[in-house]
Amino acid sequence: MLRLTTAGLGRATIPDQTVTAHVQAEGLKYDPVYGWVRENLPDRFMNVDVNGFRHAEALTKDKPDGGWRAFTMGDSQTYGAGVMVGESYPAFAEASLRASRPDRRVEVINTGLSGYGSLQALRLIQHKLLDWDPDLLIVDCQANDQPRDGLTPQGQLSAVQRLLFNYRTYYVLRFAIDRASGRSATPIAVHQGGGPNMANGNHDVIMQVAADAGVPVVFLDYPFWNHNNPAARSSEIIACLAPAERLPQGAVVIPVCQALKSSGYAANQMFLDNNHLSALGNKIVGEALAQGIRDLGLGP
């Protein structure tokens, strides 16, 4: 019935067993807080530690004396799908910041995971990252990317909640009720400014949680290669899916998208596909991120 009446779900015809096999192959498991997490940790081949952080060096929760620590949050673009750990943009940002402050221990820690968005970024901050004493939070999520927090339960579930939550129909009904009441909405193509009435995405909540904790937060404008759109003009081949005008008012945005556009390189040199950056693209984004942090006076 949903596939007949809902256009988006009507195209979602991947068999359940195929999805299950993919999740098992990727080593993911259900988590009531984040939705899903990596199951087999640490993953030494991909440099993902027991906390789910991707970093070339071993990390300790206690920050070294005089150290400076930032966390990047986002999906597979942040994780660095298709490149090794030292070729992800958080790694390049860390290298650039370290070069300018060799006297300090500088860490830019990668928490990215395929499919994560602003809801998982918010939950990571609330449930994990603040305990690691961050000096900066960096969010690389598309604008209006996910329903507002509250559609998925937090913390441990009762047996009844766990039973209901595993039923798709229950989730769709919850979503429909929240949408009808104005607490959530389907993603929109263009968002004219931010503010308290923004129905989708959790960026403003992230800003409030970070402010309450006294930790600065910056957003990246999420670069995207429009190579599947034949109508795109040359200036639109690289699009920005989280520009300042689509984020809440007061959001601090570092324009890494513009750094790619003005680099002089062809898009197919900087991207592996629509949203995954090559090693070159990650280097440009990472160095632009580091420079933006320095320009804002937020660095080590």
N, C-alpha and C positions, 0 to 999 in steps of 0.2 A: 504493500500500500504506500509506504514512504517513497519507494523508488518511482512509483507512478505519479505521485502528487508533488514531489519535491525534486526540482531539476538537478540540484547538486548531488543529492543522494541517488538520483536515477542513474548517474554515471558511475557511481561507486559500486562496481560489479565484481571487484576482485574477490575470489572465493575465500572464505574464512580460513581454510586450510593453508592457502598460499600466504596470507598475512601471518598466520601462526608460525609457519616455517621460516619466514623472513625474520620475525622477531627472535625466534630461537637461534637462528644463524648469527644474528647480531649480538646475541647474549644479553637481551634486555628482559627485564621483569617488571611487573606491575608494582607501583608504589603509591600508597594513598595520598601522599603529600605532593609528589612531583608528577604523578601520572605513570612515568616509567623511568627506570634507571638502569645503568649497566649492571649485569649480573656477575660477571667473572672479573673481579678486581683483586689485585692490581693486574693491569694488562701491560706487561713490560715491553712488548713489541711496539705498541703505540704510545708508550710513555704516559699511561693513565694510571694514577696511583689509587690507593684503596679508598680515597675520598671522592673519586671520580674527577679529579683535577688532571689536566694534561700539561705536563711540565717536564722539561728535560732533566732537571735536577730534583733530588729528593727535597721534600718540604716538611717543615715542622710547624705545628700549630702556634707555638710560641714564636713571635716575631723576634729576630735577632735585634740586639741593642742597636739603635740608630738605623734600623732597617726601614724600608718603605715598601708597601705592598698594595697592589691593585688587583682586582678581579674583573675578568671579562665574562659577560653572559650573553648567550645567544644560541643559534642553531648550528647546523653543520658548517656555515660560513665562518663562525667563530672557532669552532672545533678545528677546522682546517681539513675538511674531507678532500682526499686526493693528494695531500702533501704530508711530509713528515713533520714531526713536532717542531723542529727548528725552522720550518718554513711557513708556519702559521703567523697570522698578523700579530697575535699577542707576543709571540717569541721575538719578532722583529721590533715591536715596540719596546720590549724589555731590553733588547740589545742596544737600541738607540739611547734609552734613558740611562742605562748603565755606563755607556760611553761618556755621557756628560757628567756623571757622578761616580767615578771609579772608587771613591772613598766610602761609598755606602752599599749595603746589600739591597739591591732593587729586585723586586719580584712582580711580574705581571702574569697572574695565574689564570689559566684557561679553564672555564667550566662548561664550555659549549657541548651540546649534544644534538644530534639530528632531530629535527622536529620541535625542539624547545622554542619557547617564545616568551612573551612578557609575563605570562602567568608563572612559568617555571622560574624566571628571573626573580620575580617577587618572592616566591616561596624559598628560593635559595638564600636570598638576603635575610628573610625572616627566620629561617630554620637552621642556617649553617654559617653563612659568610660573616655575619657580624661577630660571631664568636672567634673569628680568625683575625680580628683587629685590623680591618682594611683601612687604608688611607684614601682610597678612591674606588668607586664602583663604575664600571663601564658596561653599558647596555647596547647591544647590537641586534635589535628586533624590529621587524616591520611595524609601521604604524597600524593601529586598528587590527592587530593580528589575531587576538584571541578573545573569547568572552571574558567578562569581568570575573575576578576571583570570587568564588562562592558557588560555582556550578559543580566543582569537585570538592569532596570533603577533605578537611584537614585533620591530621592526627589519626589515631587508631579508630577503626570502625567497629560497631557492634555486629553481631552475626546477621541481624536483619538488614542493617545498612549495607553490609558487604554483599548480601544476596541481591538486594535491589540495585546496587550500583553496577553490578555486572550485567544487568539487563539493558540493552540498547533502548528499548521502548521507554523505560523509566528515565533514562538520561535525556531523550528527545522531549519527553513531556516536561521535565524540569526546565530544559532550555526554552521550550515554547512558553511556559508560564513566566519565566524571567524576561523573555523578549516582549511578551504582551504587557508586562507591568513596567517596561521601560528600563529594567535593570541590565538588559543585554540586548544586542542586536546583531544582525549579520554584518560581516565586514563591508565597508563601503569603499568605492574606488577613489573618491576624493573627499578629504575631510577639511573643511574650511575652518582652520584654527582649532585650538584646544580649549579646555575649560571644564567646569564641573559637570557639564552635560554630555561629555564625551562618553558614548555608550560602549565602545569596544576598546580593548587593550587595557593594560594595567600600568601604563607609563606614569600617570599622575600619582597612582598609589605608591609606586616605586619611589618617586620623588619625595612623597610625604614620609614614608618609612625611613628613607635615607636621611632626610632633614631631622626627623625625631632622634635618630641615632648620632647626629652630628658628623655624618660622613658625606662628602661631596659625591655627586653622581653626574656623569656625562653620558650622552647618547651619540651613537654613530648614525649616519643617515642611510645606512644599508644599501650599498651599491648593487645594481642588478643589470645584467646584460640582456638587452631586449632583442636578442638575435632571432627569435621566433615571430617577431612582429614585422611583416613586410612593409607596413605603413609607417614605421618609425623613421623619422628624419635622422640624419647623421648626428645631430646634437642630442637626440633622444636614445641613441643606441645604448648608452649607459644611463640608466634611470636611477633615481634616488627614492627608495620606498619608505623612508622615514625622514623627510625633510622637516625643518623647523616648523613650517606652517601646518604640518599635520600632527605635530606633537603638542602636548599641553603647554599652555603659556608659562614662560619662565624656564622651560627645558633648555639645558646647555647642550648644544649640538656641535660636534667636531666634524667638519665637512670632508670626510675621507673620499666621498663620491667625487667631489670636485678635483681632488688630487689625482684620481684615476683619469678623469676627463682631460686634465691639463698636462698629463705626463708625456704626451707625444707618442705613446705606444698604441698599437692597434688593440681593439677590445679582445680579439681572440688570443692575444699574447698575455693578457692579464686575467682572463677567465677560462676555466675549464668547461663550464656550462653556464646556465643562467645566473646562478647565485654562488657558485663555488669558484674561489680565486685560485689562480696558479701561484707558484712560488713568487713570480715577479709581482703579480697583483697584491699578494699578501705583504710583500716588502714595501710597496708603495703605500698601502693602507696603514701598515704598522708604523712606518716612519712618519706619516702624516698624523697619526694618533699621538705619537710621542711628542711631535712638535706642537700639536694642539694642547697637550697637557702642560708643556712648558710655557706656552703663550698665556695660558689661563692662570699660571702660577700655582698649579696643583701638583707639580712633580716633586721628586726628591730633592 
